[in-house]
Amino acid sequence: MQKTKYPAVAATFIVCFVFWVLLDFSFKIEEIVAGAVVSLLVALFTARFFIRENAGWFFNPSHFFAMIGFWCFTFVGELIKANLNMARICFGGCKDINPGIVKIPTEMKSDYGLAALSNSITLTPGTITMEVTEEEGQNYLYVHWINVQETEPEKAGEAIKGTLEKGLRRVWQ
């Protein structure tokens, strides 16, 4: 059995407890204590599954503020652009679209960074990340794009990833 490390338990506890507090708006002392107990139990039993890399990054303020900046500004900006683009396509009658699957390279190395990038791409309308692969030391994403404008991997990657990858690299690398 793998031994659980305390920074991993602490990071998992903090994430679970923050979500508990965000979902519970009553702020009654009994519910906060219950949330802390449940979060601690979840952290003790699951930290070794959730955190396979260095948990210390979580306690670095620069990573925390980079994450907040990414979700509040970078991701929201890309989300708005993608929604406006999809509205243009839909209101235009959906007749001039060119759906397809493109292979785009990424410089993300960590599993968490790749997962965050893949999910960020999937959450923006018009794209779905289908697979993440590693070929000869390089990570690639296979993305279904509703309106393929570029087939060259680097140019397609820039069009799809936009500023998402750059923002996530500040958080995860």
N, C-alpha and C positions, 0 to 999 in steps of 0.2 A: 504494500500500500504506500502510495506517495505521501510524503510528509508535507503538510500545509504550512506555508510560510506566513509570518505575521503581517508583512506589508500587503500581501495579496488578500488576506482576510480583512485588514483595515480598509483597503480600497473597495472591496466588494461590499463591506458593511456601509461605507459612506454612500456609495451609489444607491444601494437598496433603500437606505434610510432617507436619502434626499427624495427619491421617487415616492416613498411613503408619505413624506410631509407634503410634497406637491399635490398628491392625490387626495389627501385628507385636509380639508379646509377648516375643520372644527377647532383644531389646536387645543383639545382637551388633554389634560395631563395623562389620563388613563390611556388614551389612544396613542399619544406620543411614546409612552413607555412600552405599550404593546408593539408599536412599530419598531422600536429599538430592539426589543427581544426577538421579534420575528426576523428582523434584518440581521441580527447577530447569528441566529440559527442558520439562516440561509447562507450567510458568509462562511460560517464554519464548515458547512457541508459541501458548498459548491465552489469556493474560491480556487481550488486546484483545477477545476474544469474551465472556469472563466478566464483566469489569468495565467497564461502559459509563458508570458514574457516578463520582463522587469516591471514590477508593480510600482517602483519608485517614481516613475514618470508622473504618476497621478498626483504626487505631492509637490511637484514643481509648479510654482505659480505661473510661470511663463507658458507652460503647456495648457494649464487651466484657462487662462485668459485667451490663448490662441483658439481653444475649442469654443469658448463663448463667442469670440469674434467670428469664427467660421460659421457657426449655426445662426447667429443673429444678422450677419451682414452678407458674407459670401454666398452661403447656401440660399438665403432668402432672395438675393439678387438674381442668382441663376434660376431659381424657381419662378420668379416673376417673368424673366425673359422667356423661359420655356413655355409658360402658360400663355403669354401673349402670342408666341409663335404658333402654338396649337390652336388658339382661337382664330388666328389668321387662316390657318389651314382649314379648319372646320367651317368657318363662315365663307370661305372661298369655294366651297362645294366639294372639297376633298378630291378634286379631279387631277391635280398636278402633283401628286405625291409619288415618291419612289422608295418604297420600303425595302429594307435589306439588312443583312447582318455584316458588320464590319469588325475587323480585328484591330484593336488599338493598343499600342504599347503604354506601359505605365512605369514610373520610376519608384512607385511605392514598394517597399520591401517587407514591412511587418504585416502579419496576418490581420491585425486590427485596422491598419491603414487601408489595406486592400478591401476589407469588408466595409469600412466606412465609405470609401470611394465607390464601390459597387452599389451600395445602397443609396448613396446620394445621386448617382446617375439614374438608378431605377426610380427614385422618387420624383425626378423631374419628368413631366409629361413628354411623351414622344420617344422615350428610350427605355430599354430594359436590358440590364446586364444578365447575360445568359450563362456565362462561364468565365472563370478566372483560371488561367493556365500559366505554367512556367516552362519556357523553352530556352534551353542553352543559357540559363542564368538570367533571362529577361522575363518579366511578368507581362502578360497580355490579358486584355478583357475582350470577350466577344459580346458585342452589344447589338441588339436589334434596334434599328433606327428607323423611325417612321418616314423620314424624308432624307434619304442618303444624298448628300451633296458632294462628298469626297470619298473616294475609294482608297486613296493612298493612306496607309496606316497613321503616319505622323500627322497629316493634315486633318484626317477624320478625328484623330484623338484630340487635337486642339479644338475642333468644333464641338465635340461632345463634352469633353472634360471641362472646357472653359477654364475658370479659375478654381474649380473644385479641388484638383490635385494639389495645386500650389498651397491652398489654404490648409488642406489636410496634412501636407508634409510638415508644416509648422507644428502641428499637434502630435503626430505619430512618429516623426523621425528626428 
